Amino acid sequence: MYDISKKYAELLNKKEFTANLLTSPYKWEKIDPSKNPGKKKLFGICRHCMQGDCSTWVHMEDGIVTKIEGREDVPPNFGSLCPRGNSAIMGLYNPYRIKTPLVRTNPQKGLDIDPMWKEVTWDEALDLVASELRKAYDYDPRSICVNEGWGQRDTILRPAWQAAFKTPNEIGSHGALCTVHYGTGLIHGNFPVSLPDLEYCNYHITVGRSVGANFSTTGGSRKLMRAIERGMRLIVVDPRCSQEASKGEWVPIRPGADLYFLLGMANVLFYEGLELDWYFLKNRTNSCYLLTPDGDYAKDPETGLPIVWDTLSGKAVVWNTEGIEPALEGTYDVNGVSMSTSFTTVKSRFAEYTPEWAEKLCDIPAETIRRIANEFVEYAQIGRTIEIEGFTFPFRPVALNLERNSMNHRWGVYADLTGKLINMMVGAIEVPGGCLGSGYRGPDALRPGPDGMMSPGYEAKGHGWKFPPDHVGLVEFFPHSHTTPHLTVQAIEDPEKFHLEYHVKFWLTMGANVIRSNAEPERYVDMFRKIPFTCTIALHMDEPAIMSEVLLPEHSFLERKRVIPFFPSHQSVDRDVMGLQMIQYREPVPAIFNTMHVDDILIELAERAGRLYGEGGLNDCINNGLDFLIREHGLNMVDPYKLDLNTRYTMDEIWDRQLKGWMFGDGSGLKELEEKGSFINWQPRKTFYHYYHWPENQTKHEFYFINLKRTADRLKAGLAEANIKFPCIENEDDIFDLYDPVPHYVETYENLAAPEDYDLYAINWKPSLISSDVGNLMGNPWITNLFDQDPIEKKICFNPVTAAKKGLQNDDWVRVTSMYGWVEGPVIISERFHPDAVGIGGFYGPGAKGANPENQKGPHFNRLLSCEIKTVDPVSAGQEVSPRVKVEKIKTPKEFRTAKFRWF
């Protein structure tokens, strides 16, 4: 039995409880102007979107923040700043912030149940949490779960902290509905996504994604408009006419049908006589490699290397034999065995996917699919080159990119990989103008192995098989998954079903909201009730906070000192960031409440729980590796700056040692950074392109996706050795069909299982001013004031044709029901939506007692989604984001009430 500690019981009897955050005895102290007199201008970094890299000036007067603006001389925003960045002032002075450590006294838990908080000292709170950490660690380190999200991006110690406590269980709350990484790791060796090169691209097809303007990133918006102004064609394939679609050609598509459009487009390239980039296919892909009847590379028996068919000698030879002419297409007899080239194998599977076939499924006219495919090849300018800084590159100014809304379906990875095939057929991979990976830029991304192939990177590498599994997120069963909170909740509900040898005892939330951000939120509420001890490093009172035993209040991002390398943009790239290596600095404003920096909290917990010092302690883990993004941008600990294992360091000392060892720096440390505000180093632009490091035929990408097959083979072998079946799946073919090395037609679970009257598809998008709820933007009054001026925000959107069929008018109220849940809200009618779509924007939540009521003033879209394994993409574990739904008109409430959206 895992009992709550005596220290916890004693603490609960010590003080009177605090029932309400806004009437808490912990009062707002009046700011004393004499402590910070006059006007000041501080270096800042915005943290109000996923990118989180806009350099700012934070203006203060007599200790009060009065204005935030962009730094005009610093990339990537060069002085611009969106409304999110300006609104950070209100995040700092948010009355719903957690202002001092709090301990729960009411054992009952629920979003509408008063926790009866007690205010305690930092020592009391930290000792309590550390005590529970030690107990969980002694029971089984795997029983400790760390739930991270976009709100914790100002910590550099979290990965090392987890390593110090020897837990494999990092649970991201932010990725299960955005599993977009496998294809980028497989083809580009990069993370997180692939992007268009807007410096040179002349024809960009965006499918279910944004280059930044849809959610108002200043850099992404500027890059897009520059490209459009110089003549780039923008094709937006989406059920919704977004801001970006209004700047180009909108191609409305039936929700959840993106794969079928892409299969049809690829069919045109394969079969309608277009001139493809034959050199790229022969020399920079595995298209010429011969395949055995069971789908593996045919290999030379002496060297073990792949073989190709040499058209000059008329025989099979090792792929890198000098003076050969490999066959791209054909089937050949090799020692009595019939073998086809990889290209032939892939091409043959696409024969049936004509534009006419695709039209019936995706509702895009066949002539439109055919036109777009032809234009894509025409604009690729196959054969042209471009010289950049004295180096000659292939020039392929076209890119097709996908992301969340086209990839979070049962066939999501297949959609992305079909897009990669289309890019590869015109040679538009990692060359100027084409499709590029984001993140790390350098020689390691495409470094070839003995078989000539680049190695998969990041999530395409896959987790290894282990049985019984270590991970509560079930990555042993989903080795290429991104984040798996939807699998975690099921494993915590029933560990034995998933063969876990332990139960989760300790849950730490950091900058995450697993309840609001995921499907079936009710299940997460029940999960929190089941876990013996939960702690939240909390900014404000949200859903995970109210379900916790202890709240450790953290600084707002304006109060957090920060030293961080610049990570290349998520949405798009051009001259603004090509070759940029930069360290950014945030000078903190004085803390206004009894809060701490998240990394200082982690150091305190590690020391009090006995995991700071010695071999395997936090210092040792910091030396051995911080976050992989920090490592790959050269800010890892190196000799002679590594930490002594038995010394306690401040964050200033850790940052100073990081900076002095920065691979692009000159040995300067924190003092110099505090004076300058940033370290900037521009690498030659030509080195930004992976082709530069491995030109011509020096490396190859997968055209035949053999690593999918290899993963399936390992997974099948592991299941067989353990003598178990894949959990929660009746027919394992439903899993392994998606590991076929050639993308093909797959039906979604929604279309297989939904009742006939579920005749529409719900869709969701990020609002123009919110890409995540970092800093509680959903409750920020400056942002909500702008939202109130948006006619579709907080509404349920229908095409006029659909509204007429359903008998709906503007401001009617409807209930939208999926197979998993329902939401209600007022109607807005707009031609910006496909007739089969029900549009519900944003990510409002159920809310919590004592939380900002603005958080729940809109339909909670995620209630319509499912956690169940049978609905997810077996490769990425991505959840379905376009559920089939039915719509019923309901009685309009007498008055708008926030509670209308709650499900307590």
Salt bridges, closest charged atoms under 4 A:
GLU69 OE2 - HIS59 NE2 2.66
GLU69 OE1 - LYS67 NZ 3.62
ASP73 OD1 - ARG71 NE 3.95
ASP123 OD1 - ARG608 NH2 2.80
GLU124 OE2 - LYS14 NZ 2.22
GLU124 OE1 - LYS15 NZ 3.98
ASP127 OD1 - ARG608 NH1 2.69
ASP140 OD2 - ARG142 NH2 2.86
GLU148 OE1 - ARG153 NH1 3.22
GLU148 OE2 - HIS174 NE2 3.92
ASP154 OD2 - ARG560 NH1 2.93
ASP154 OD1 - ARG562 NE 2.73
ASP154 OD2 - ARG586 NH1 2.84
GLU170 OE1 - ARG158 NH1 2.49
GLU199 OE1 - ARG575 NE 3.22
GLU199 OE2 - ARG685 NH1 3.83
GLU249 OE1 - ARG233 NH2 3.65
GLU249 OE2 - ARG371 NH2 2.49
ASP258 OD1 - HIS409 NE2 3.81
GLU272 OE1 - ARG370 NE 2.96
ASP277 OD2 - ARG396 NE 3.01
ASP296 OD1 - LYS709 NZ 3.22
GLU325 OE2 - LYS282 NZ 3.51
GLU329 OE1 - LYS347 NZ 3.33
GLU356 OE2 - ARG370 NH1 3.17
ASP363 OD1 - ARG254 NH2 4.00
ASP363 OD2 - HIS834 NE2 2.83
GLU375 OE1 - ARG233 NH2 3.19
GLU375 OE2 - ARG371 NH1 3.31
GLU403 OE1 - ARG209 NH2 3.07
GLU430 OE2 - HIS188 ND1 2.68
GLU430 OE1 - ARG441 NH2 2.73
GLU430 OE1 - HIS690 NE2 3.99
ASP444 OD1 - ARG447 NH2 2.70
GLU459 OE2 - HIS482 ND1 2.53
ASP470 OD1 - ARG142 NH1 2.86
ASP470 OD1 - LYS466 NZ 3.32
GLU476 OE2 - HIS471 ND1 2.76
GLU493 OE1 - ARG523 NH2 2.71
GLU496 OE2 - HIS503 NE2 3.46
GLU501 OE1 - ARG142 NH2 3.59
GLU520 OE2 - ARG523 NH1 3.41
GLU522 OE2 - ARG863 NH2 3.27
ASP526 OD1 - ARG529 NH1 2.53
GLU543 OE1 - ARG516 NH2 3.52
GLU549 OE2 - LYS109 NZ 2.69
GLU554 OE1 - ARG560 NH2 3.35
GLU559 OE1 - ARG97 NH2 2.80
ASP574 OD2 - ARG226 NH2 2.54
ASP576 OD2 - ARG222 NH2 3.01
ASP576 OD2 - ARG226 NH2 3.02
GLU604 OE1 - ARG608 NE 2.95
GLU604 OE2 - ARG648 NH2 3.09
GLU607 OE1 - ARG648 NH1 2.35
ASP652 OD1 - LYS561 NZ 3.03
ASP656 OD2 - LYS660 NZ 3.02
GLU674 OE2 - LYS561 NZ 2.84
ASP713 OD2 - LYS709 NZ 2.86
ASP737 OD1 - HIS744 NE2 2.89
ASP740 OD1 - ARG349 NH1 3.38
ASP759 OD2 - LYS806 NZ 2.86
ASP773 OD2 - ARG516 NH1 2.71
ASP788 OD1 - LYS794 NZ 2.98
ASP812 OD2 - LYS889 NZ 3.38
GLU824 OE2 - ARG815 NH2 2.82
GLU824 OE1 - LYS900 NZ 3.57
ASP836 OD2 - ARG254 NE 2.63
GLU854 OE2 - LYS857 NZ 3.13
GLU868 OE2 - ARG523 NH1 2.73
GLU880 OE2 - HIS409 ND1 2.64
